[in-house]
């Protein structure tokens, strides 16, 4: 009989990864705000970056969610019928 390994505790590992990612994002945001205090142009650069992010998210929603997942029929099959 084949023995399967016991299920690992991925919940704790996932929570630690999420917490580390959240801390890294908070540190990055803090550095961006410190840079914005020194360089006023940073607000414009940040606005452009956020615009690119939302443009990418919009395309992901349109092409990933709204478009049908089934491929279109081939023309050759329609012509033969």
Secondary structure by P-SEA (a helix, b strand, c coil): cccccccccaaaaaaaaaaaaaaaaaaaaaaaaaaaaaccaaaaaaaaaaaaaaaaaaaaaaacccccccccccaaaaaac
